Amino acid sequence: MDKKVIVYTSNTCPHCFTTKDYLTSKGIEYTEKNVSESPEYRKELMSKGFMGVPVVMVDDEAIVGFDKQRLDELL
């Protein structure tokens, strides 16, 4: 797969765990950016115009929340 996948998460977000589990089950490699543990990641996410997690970036496309259908389309 040539697509770059980044998942913005937090420690208390159940949808974040669902998203990560789904990507792992599909064999999709991703970079996790946990906004609970890194103020830098939080600022990065906010600069993109998002206030909540999960946000999945597939190349330049953003998916807010766990959207299985949209993930399948982009991946």
PyMOL commands that set and color helices and strands:
alter all, ss='L'
color gray80, all
select helices_A, chain A and resi 14-25+39-47+68-74
alter helices_A, ss='H'
color red, helices_A
select strands_A, chain A and resi 5-9+31-34+55-58+61-64
alter strands_A, ss='S'
color yellow, strands_A
deselect
rebuild
show_as cartoon
